Amino acid sequence: MLALSSLILPLPLPLPPLPPSKPFFLTPPHSPHLRLRRPPDVPLLRRRRRLLAGATADDGGGAGSSPQDIEQLSRTVTSGEAYIGLFVRMLGLDNDPLDREHAIITLWQYSQGGRKCIDDIMQFPGCINLVTSLLKSESCSTCEAAAGLLRNVTSVKLYRDAVAESGAIEEISSLLCQSSIAPEVKEQGLFALWNLSVDEKLRPKIVESDLLPKLVRFLDDEEIKVKEAAGGILANLALSHANHGIMVEVGVIPKLADLLKGKQEGYKVIRKEAKTALLELCKDEYYRILIIEEGLVRVPVVGSAAYKAFKPSTHSWPSLPDGTEIQRNSRPSRYGASELLVGLNIEEKNLKLEEAKMNAIVGRSQQQFLVRIGAIEMEDGEKIQNESPQKEQYTLLPWIDGVARLVLILGLEDTSAIIRAAYSVADASVNEHMRNSFKEAGAVRQLVQLLHHDRLTVREAVAHALDKLSISNIVCRTIEAEGALEPLINILKDPSTPVALLEKTIDILSRIFDTGNGLKRMFDDKVVNGTEGKVNSANSSDDAGGFLQTLLKQEPMTRMEIIGFGIISRLIDLLRKASPSVQTKVASFLEYLANFEPHTTSMTAAGIESGLDAVFQKGVLNVEEDDTENQPEPTIVEIEEIGLATSAAARLLTKLLNFDQFNRTIDPAKYVIQLRKILKSDIPLRTKDWVAACLVKLESKFGSALNNVNFTVDKEVIIYETIPRLIEQIRTSFSYESKRAAVLELKRIISGGSMEFAKAVANAGGIFHLVKLIEEGKGDVIESSLAILYNLSMDAENHPAIISAGAVPVLKRIILSEGPQWTRALHLLRTLPI
């Protein structure tokens, strides 16, 4: 080990002046405050004299130095940086633990003097290694002083790498993970890690130290400083996107959300750090949903200038979201205080309001009150400032205030603020509670009005918000009631509308026109509005049928003027030219319109055949034809999208086949050939069901006209859709009854005697699953599986697959047991080459 005495520099004379007796205690560089702390009260005088006696002997003072000389030297050593080397030397492992404790405490005290004092300590190579080694000490004072010195040293950016290389992160983490640790040591260690976590390249070391679960528990610590340090570390770790996953796994979101929503005094710093961490996690869509589930909403900071255009009435009185005013019994406050007390007013009048309406009123009045007094976008008395005009800054608010703030911003004149608020509304609409909260707060009416905005970017943001809100049946009905159909249709008519806006528009219209949603609304109304305590099971089917018939008869009459020939032509044009994802939505919307004969007539006149042909041509994947050899092979995502588009188009064609005017204009053989190719293609199996159904309906409608087609539709459907679907059902189903039904149906098909059916079972990988069913099943399941395998064994090419699937030992066990199926098992075993 290198002698530390070689690190000690010659003592310059005269000695420098004394540092302050109560210096500032350094805090992390990002912390906005400083704290005064008196050095620990320890009996130093006796130790200093004993240490200095040895020091003066080394310096030529000799053992016989007088007590007056020692006393004088004691006063000077504690005050001058010239003696720093002496105390660094006393940190050596060969010194007495009491001497090392005295030395580290003295250096800690000295480091509190500021940057110059820290530089004096760090001029000695190896000093930090000795300090880090003291973190293992059994003395609480020694550990506190060592961690405190590291805290002060790491407040200087220049020295953080040296501290990290000394192994301080690992030692502090190990110290903090101890079951019993003094609060003082815990505080100093956490603040040291807080300083180190500022450096991005050091954050992985902190995460890898398994300290994260402990940091989350420290958020519940009784000491406010421990909370602040733990929150600060987590906030810095959240700045690195790679840490987000493990932070969420250890449960950091609920803890930080509780701290942010708390109103305790003295929690200003921890709330700030919690907000910093959560805002970073909000950048991930999934984690943003988790934060919203905890009752927080991300709201854009738009600047005080944007609110100058907001001019609430001088004297206002609270009203319900539908515009109904509450009966007033006193003069309203000019600052909106009467709205803040609306709850008391309502209780006095014995009005029964839903909690969502009450929250909407209170949240709106609070935000308008803040605007009136000029305190909007202020936290703890300080305005939130953007670092630059181009930077998009956000804050987090409790959901009641957050919903009201977003609705308030939607009513401003600043277009950039409106756009950001609309996207935030979409992000926050993650569940029925939030969507209903926005409805009650009046967001739907403002968003529908903004659909008429002259700026395209505003319309895109608003459509995105309405798309998320319309997932709720109740909110979707409100969107229609607010008059959204007309602007949405205008957007759809405009040939210059971007594809992204078209998708959102079609989504909203599909939900508004969806008869399934309309049927669901009826049951929601009966339960929610209280017209019936519950739906009568005896009459529910009649009510549902009557409602659906009324819906089918009345809605087309009221919407006929909106959905005209021009809209249908536009939709068919999109069906021909758009991407598969848009084609899926357009085909689904047209499928709904095909319920009504006038719309079907318009589709036929507008050339719906060309749109269907465009979709079906994309659905022919990996079919052996000359014209597909030079085409690039589609990706998995593209195959999925093409399959969904093909399925939607097949549903549309199936619906159109119900109308004679459409049937008279088409060539059925062309569609049969196209759908047969799609059935044999590589699109996902679950998207082939409607293709098969459409083929069957084409054959039933045009059987005589398909004589020139050189294949049987039923046979093609069984080979390429039914058999693969049944095998998939046997493979993936968790229900024994479901597997039983599939294998019985498969036996019925194979019993037809067609070798092509047996070959289709083998090609679909059914042999392995049938053997497994024999091993696990009973009764008719075993018998059906044995019958299918016996048919497959007639083809010698299937023998290796049957043997490799483990059929031989299973068959032997059935034969030896002499059960009901032993003879069938014996026949199958005799066909195998064993």
N, C-alpha and C positions, 0 to 999 in steps of 0.2 A: 504493500500500500504506500502511495506517495506521501512522504512526510509533509504535513500541512505547514510546518514551520517555514518551509521554503516559499510559501505563498505570502508571508507577512512582509510588508514593505517597511523600510526604515521609518522611524517615527519623526515626522517633521516638527520643528519647534518654531514659534510657540504653538500651543494647542488651539484649535479653532474655538469659537464661542459655543456656549451651550445651546442645544436645540430647545424648543418650547417644552415646558413640563407637561402640557396637555395638548399634544398636537391633534390635528384632524385625523380621523380614522378613515382610510381610503375605502370607497365603495366602488362597485363595478362602474366602468366608464360610462355605461348607458343609463345609470341610475341618476335621477334628477336631484338627489338630495345628498347631503353629507351628515355624518353623525359623530358627535363627540363621545369619546370613550376613554375613561381613565384606565391606565395600564393595570394589570392584575396586582392586587395587594399581596406581595410575598416578602418574607424577611430576607432582603437582599444584602443588607450592610455587612452582616457577618460573613456571608459567602464571598462578597467582593474583597474583603480584606484578606481572606484566605487565598483567593485566586491571585490577587495582586502581589501577595508575598512571593508566590512562585514566579510571577511575571517579572518582578524587580530583580529576583535572583538571576533569571535568564538574561536580563538587560544589564547586568553588572552591578546591581544594587547590593547583592549579597544577602545572605540569610540574616546578617546582623543589622539590617536597616532599622532605623528608629521608627517607633509608632507614628511620629509626626509625619515622616516621609511617606509612610504607607497611607495615612489618612489623606494627605495631599494628593497622592497619586490616584486614590479611589475617586476623588472628586473630579479629576481631570479625565480619567479613562471613560467614565460614563458619559462624558459630554463630547468627546472628539472623535471624528471619523478616522483619525490616525490609528486608533486602537481597534478598528473593526476587525483587522486581521487576527488580533488576539482572540476575539470571541469566536471567529470562524474556526480557529484552531481548536478551541475548547469543544467544538461540536464533534470532534473525532471519536471514533468508536472505542479508543483506548482510554478515554477519560472517564472519570466517575460520573454516574448518571445524574447526581445532584449538580455537578459542574456543567454538564451538558444542558440540563434544564435551565440553569442560570444564564448560560450563554444564549440559548435560543430565545428566552424571554427578553433579554437585553436587545438582541438583534430585532426582534419583533417591535419592541418599543421604538427603536431607532428608525425602523422602516416607515413608521407613521409620520415621519417628518416631511415626506414628499418625495418627488422624483429624484432629487439630488442624493438623498439618503439611500434610496433603493439602488442607484447607480454605484454608490460607494460599496454596498454589499456585493453586488453582482460583478465587481471587478476581480473577484477571487474565483478562479476556475475550481469546479468541484464543490462549491458551497451549496448549491441547490441539491446535489446528491445527498449531502450530509443532512440537510433539512428534511428531505423526503424520508430518509431512513428513520428520523425521529417520530414519524407518524405511527410507527409500530410500538412506541413506548407505552408502558403501563401507567405512566403518570398522566393524569388528565391535563395538568397545566402545561406539560411538555407538548402533548398533542395539540392543545389549543394554540399554543404559541407557534408551533411549526405550521399548522394550517393557516393561522393568521398571517404569518410571514409570506407563505405562498400566495395568499389572497392579495397582499399588497404588491408582491412582485408581478403577479399576473395581471394587475391593473395596467401595467406598461406593456404595450403590444410587442415591443422588441424582445422581451424575455419569455414570451409564452411558449415558444418552441423549445427553449432550453428546459423549462419546467416540464413540458410534456415528455421530452426525451429522458428525463430523470425517473420516469415511472410514477410521477405524482398522481396522474389520473387513476391508475390502477390502485395505488395505495389509498387515496381518498375514497374511492368507491368501496374498497374493502372495509375501510373504517366506518363508512356510513351504513353499510349493510349489517353491522354488528347489532345484536339484539339490545344491548345496553350501551348507550353512548350519551355522554353529557351534552346538554343543550348548547353549551358554548362551543364545544368541538364540532357539533353538527352544523352550527351556523357558519363558523369559519370555513369548514370544508365545502359547504354548499356554495358560499360566495366565491371561493377559489374556482370551483367548477363553473360557476356562472361566468367568470371572466374568461376561462378557457373556452367555453362554448361559443364565445363571440367569433372565434376563428373557425371558419368553415371546415378546414382540413383536419381539425381536432375533434369535430363532432362525432365521426364514426367511432373513435376510441371510447367516447362516453357511452354511446349506444351499445357497443360490444361488451361493456363491463357489467351487464345485467343489472344496472342501477335503475332502469326506467320504472319497474314496479314500485321500488322504494320511493322514487321521486313522487309518484302519484299518491302514495300514502302520506308523504310529507305535506301534501296540500291540505290535509286534515289536522296538521300539527297545531298545538296550542300557541306556539310562538309565532307572532306575525312575521318576524324576520325570516324564519325558516320557510314559511309559506311563500314569501316574496322570492327568496332565492330559488326554491324548487320551481315556482312558476316562471322565473326568469330563465332557468336552464331549459325548461320545456319549450318556452317561446323561441329561444335560439335554436334548439334542435328542430323545431318545426320549420325553420327557414330553409332546411334541406329537404327537398321533396322525397328523397330516398328513405327518410326516417318516418314518414307519415304512417305507413302500414303498421309498423311495430308499435308506434305510439297509440294508434287506435285500438290495437289488440289488447294493450294493457289497461284500457279503460280510461284514457285521459280526457275524452270528450265530456262525459257526464260530470266529472270533477271540476273541470274548468268552466263548464256552463253554470254549475251551481255557484261558483265563486263570482262569475260575471254578473249573475242575476242578484247576488246578495247586496244588501244595502248597509252592511255594518260600517261603523266609523273606523277610519284608519286603514281601509282596504283599498285605497286609491292605487297604490303601486301594483298589488296583486291583481286587481281588476284589469289594469292596463296590460300586464303581461299575459293574463288569460285571454284577453281580446286579441292580442297579437298572435298567440298560438292558434286560436280558433279561426281567425281570418286566413291564416296560411293553410289550415286544413280545409277551409271552405273552397279553395281553388280546385279541389277534387270533387267531382259531382256526387259520388257516392258518400263521401264524408260530409258533404254539405247537407245531404238528406238526414244524416244522423244528428247533425247539429240542430237542424230545424225540428227534428223530433224531440229535442231537449227544450224546445220553447224559445228558440232564438231565430231571428230573421236577419239575413244580410241585406243592408240598405246602403245605396250609394250616397256618398258625400258629394253634394252638388255645389256647395258654396253659398254663402249668405246672399250674394248678389242675385242668385236665381229666385230667391223668395221675395224679392222686392216687388215682383209683379203680382204676388198674392195679396189681395185686398179683401179681407173678410169684413162683413158688415160691422159697424161700430157697436150696435146693440143687437145681439143675436139670441135666439132661444133654441134649445135643443129640439131636434126632430128625428123621426125614425128614418131609416134608409129609404123607405118608399115615399118620403116627403111629408108624411103626416106629422103635424106639429103636436107637441105635448101641451096640454092646457096650462097656461101660465097663471101663477098666483102672486107674482111680484115683478118688480121692474128688473129686467135682465142686466147683468154686469157688462160694462163695455169691454172688459178683458176676457170675457168668456167664463168667468167663475161659476155662473149659473149652470153651465154645461158640465163643469167638473162635479157639481153636486146633483147631477141629474138623477142619480140613483136614489138619493133621499127623496127627491120630488116624486119619483115614480112610486116609491113605497107609500108615500102619503096618499096618493090617489088610488092605491090598490090596483094598479095596472099590472097585468100579467104579460111580461115580455120574456122572450127567450134570452138565455144567457149570451148567445152570440150577438143579438141586437144590442144588448147592454154594453158588451165589450166594444162593439163598433162605435157606439155613441161616445163612450168615455175616451177611447183611444183618439177619435177625431177631435174631441174638445181639447184634450191635452196637447195635441200637436198644434192646433190652431192657437191655443193660448201661448205656446212657446214662440210662434211666429209674431204674435201681437207684441210681446214684450222684448222681441229681438234676441231670444235665447235659443233659437233653433240651432242645431248642430253644435252645441256646447256640451262639454263633459268636464265635470268638476271645476266649473267656472272658466274653462279655457276653450276657445274655439278650435275646432279641428281644422288644420291647415293642410292643403295639398302641397307637396313638394314642388310640383310643377303643374301648369295648367293641363298638360297632356296626360298626366298620371291619373288613372282611375282609382280613387280611394274609396274604401267601404268602411262601414261600422256595423256593429251587431247590436240589435235592440231586442228586448222582450217582444214576443209575437204580437201582443196587443198594440204596442207602440210602433212596432215595425210595419204591421199591416196599415195602420193609419198614416204613417209617414210616407209609405209608397203611394197610397191613394192621394195624399196631398201633393206629392211631386208630379203625379200624372196630370194635375190641374194647373201646373205652371206653364209658362210660355217658352221656357228654354227647351229647345228640341233635344239637345244632347242629354239633358236631365230626364226628359220623358222616355227616351230610348233606354237609358240605363235602368230606370224604374220599371219599365215594362218587362225587360229581361229578368229583373229581380223578382217580379211577380211570378213569372214563369218558373224560376228556380225554386221559389218558396211553395208552389202549388204541388206539394208532394203527397198530400193525403186529403181525405174528404173534409177534415176539420179546417185545414188551411184554405181550401177552395171555397168552403162555405163562409169563412171569415172574410175573405176578399169580397164575396158577393154582398154580405151584410154591410161592409164598409163602403159600398158604392163603387167598387173598382170596375164592375162590368159595364155600367153606364158610361163611365169615362173612356174605357177602352173601345167600346163600340163607336163612340163619337170620334175617337182618334182614327178610326178606319177611314174617315173622310179626309185625313190630313194630306196636304199636297206633297210632303216629302216621302219618298219611297222607303227610306230607312226607318221612319217612324211606323209606317204601315207594316213593315216586316216584323219589327219588335212587338207591335200590338197583336199581330196575328199569332206570333209565337206564344204570347201570354194567353190569348183566348183559346188556343189549341190545348194548352195544359189545363185551363179552367174547365173546358167543355167536357173533360173526362167525367166530371160529375153530372149525373142526369138532371139534378135540380138546377145547377148552374147553367147547364146547356139550355134548359128551357128559358132561363132568365136572359141568356144571350139572344135568343130568338125574340123574346118579348121586347127587348130593348131596341129592336129594329136592325139586327146585324145582317139579315139576309140580303138586303139591297146592296150595301157596300161590298159584301163578300161576292155577290154575283158580278158586280162591276169589276172587281179585281180579277175574277175568273175570265171575264170577257176581254180584258185588256191583253192584246197579243204581246206587249212588251213586259208583262209581269215575269219576274225571275222565277226559276224553277222552285227555289226554296219557299218562296211565298205561295206559289201554286199548291205545293204539297200541304202546307198548313191550312190553306183555304179549303182544299178538298177534304181534309180531315175534319174541319169544323162543320162543313156542310153535311158530311156523311153522318156525323153524330146528331146533327139537328134533324135530319130526315130519317134516321134509323128507326124502323118500326119496333125492333126489339127493345130499344131504349124506351119507346113510348109505352110498350106493354109493361115494362118494369116500373115506369113512373106511376102507373095506376096503382100498383101494389104499394109503392112507397107512399103515395098520397093517403091511402086508406090507413096506413099505420101511423104516419107522421102527423097528419092533420087531424086525426082523431075522429073522422067520420064513422069509422068502425073500430072497435077495440082491436079486432083482428080480422083477417080475411076468413070468411066463412068457407070451410072446406067443402061444404056441399054445393055451394053456389059459385065457388071461385072460378071454375072452368067456364061456366056460362057467362059470368061477368067479363072474364078475359076475352072470350070469343066475341062478345058484343062490343067490347071496347075496341078490339082490333078491327072489326068490321067497320065500326064508326070511323076509326082512324084512316082506314084505307079509302073510305068513301069521301070524307070531308077534306083531308089534307090536300089531295090533288086539286080540288076545286079552288081552295084558297091560295095555292102556290102555282097554279097553272100559268099565271101571267109572269111569274118570276122565272120558272124553268121553261123557257121557250125553245124554239128551234135553234136560235143562235147559240145558246148555252150547250145544247146537245151536240151541235156541230163542233164547238170548241173542245168538248170533252173527247169526242171521237178523234179529233186531230191530235190531242195529247196522247190518246191510246196508240196512235200510229208512230209518234215520234219520241215520246218520253222514255226515260229510263225505266227499268223493270219495277223499281220501288214506286214510282209515280203511276205506272200502268196498273199496279195492284190496287191502288186507291181509286183510280178512275174507274176501273172495271167494277169494283164493289159499289161505287156510287151509281153507275149506270144499271147495275143489277137491281138496286132498289127502284130506280125509275121505271125499270121494265115490268114492275108490278101493274102498271097502268097502261092501257091500250093506246091512249093518245101519245104518250112518250115513246112507246114501242114503234108506232107509225113514224114518228119523227126520226128515231134511230135508223129505221130501215131506209128512209128517204135520204138521210145524211151519210149513208154508206158505212154502216157499222161493220160490214163484212171486212172491209179493208183494215179496220182496227183490230179485229180478231185475228186476221191473218198475220199481222205484224207481231202480235204476242205469241201466237203458236209457232211461228218460224224461229223465234228465239228459244222456244222450249225444246227443240230438237237438238239434243246434246249427244256428242260422241256416237252418232249413228254413222254406219259405214256408207258414206256417199262421197262422190267425187268432189262436190262443191264445198265440203267441209274440211278437206285435207289441209288447205293453206290458212285456215282460220286459227287464231291463237286459242289455246285451251283456257277456258274460264276458270277463275279462282273459286274457292269453296263458298265465299260470300256471294259471288255473282251467281253461282248455281242455286244457292238458297233463294235469292231474290227472283231469279227466273222461274223457279218452281212455284213460288207464291203468286207471281203474276199469271202463270199458266193456269193455276188452279182457279184464280178469280175469273179469268176469261172463260174457263170451262163452265163455271157457275152461271156466268152471264149468258152464254150460249144455251145452256139448259133451260134458263128462264125464257129466252126468246123463242125457243121451240114450241112454247105454248100458244103462239099466235100464228094464225094461218097466213097473214099478210107477209110475215117474215119468211115462213117456210116456202112460200111460192117464189121467193127471189134467190134462194141459195142452191148450191150444188152440194148435196149431202155427202156424196162420195169423196169430195175434196176434204171435207172436215173429218171424215172417218180415217182417211189416210194420214192426215196431219196428227190427229189424236193418237192413232196407233203408233206413230213414230215417237210421240212424246211418252207414251206408255212404256216403250222400250228404252227410253233414254235414261240418263243418270241423274235426273232431278230427284230430290228427296222423296222417299216412298210415301210419306204422309200427304204430299201434295198431289198424288196420283189418284186419290179416291174420286174427286170430282171429274177427272179426265175419264176414268172408267165409267162413272155414272152417265156422263154425257154420251159416251160411245153406245151404251146400252139404250139410251133414249133415242139416239139417232137411228139405231137398228129397228126399234119398235115403231118409229114414225115413218121411216122410209125403207122398210124391209124389201119391198119389191123393187125399189130403185137401186138397190145395192147388189144386184145379181152379178154385175161385172166385177165386183171386188173379190179377189182371189184368196180370201181368208174369212174365217168365222169370227165375228166380233166377240162372242161369248168366250170362245177359246182363248183369244188374245188377252182378254181381261183377266181370265183365271190365271194364265201363265205369268203375266207381267204385273198384276196388281193383287189379286186375291191370295195366291200362294205366298208371295213375299210378305204380305201383310199378316197372314196367319203365322208364319214362321217368326216374324218380329214380335207378335203377340205372345207366342210361347217363350221367346227369349227374354223379354223385358217385363212381362207382367208379374206382379207380386201375388196376385190372387190365383189360388188353385183352381177355382171355378172358371176363371177366364182362360187359363191354360187348357182346362178340360174341354171347354167349348171350342177352342181353336183346333185341338187335335181331333175332336170328333168331326168337325167340318172338313178338316184336311183329309180324314179317312174317306168321307163321302165323295170328295173330289177325286181322290186317287182310285177309288173303286170304279170309276168310269172306264178304266182300262186303258187310258191314253198314256203311252210311254213318255210323251212330251210333258205331261203333268208330273210324272215321277222325276224326270230330268230337271224340271223347274225346282222341285223340292231339294234335290241334291245341290243344284247351283246356288240356291239361297242359303246353304249351310244348315239345312234342317236335320241332317243325320245325327250330328253331335247332340242337338237338343232333344231329339226323339229318344236317343239312348239314355239321356239323363232323366227323361220322363219315365222310362221303363224302370229305372233304378229308384226313383222317388215316388212314383205314382201308385195307384191301386185300381183294381176293378176294370172298368171300361176304358180307363186311360191307358193302362198297360196293354190291354187287348188291341186298342186302336193303334197304338204306337208300333206294336209288333206287326200288325197287318200292313202298315205303311212301309216299314223296313223290309218286310218280305217282298213287297212289290218292287222296292228299290233294288233288292238283291238279285232280281232277275237280270239286271244289267251288271256284267262282270266288272265294269269300270267303277262301280260303287263299292266293291268288296274292300279295297284298301281303306277307304274312308270309314266303313262300318267297323272294321277291326281296330283301326287306330282310335276310334271313339270309345273303345272299351266295351264293346257289345258282348264279346265272348264270355268273360267271367260273369256278366250279368245274366246271360242266357243260361249258362251252366247252373247258376244258383236257382233260377226259376225251375229248371228241369229237375234238379235234385229235390226241390221242395214239393214236387208233384202237385202244384197248385192248379187252379182252373185253366191257366194259360200255358201249361207245360208242353202240351203237344204242339201248339203254335210256335213256341220258342224252339222246340226240337227241329221243326221243319226249317226254321230260319237258320239254325246253327248248321244244318246239313248242307245248306247252299253255300256256306262260306268255306274258303280253301284253308282249312286248319288241320 
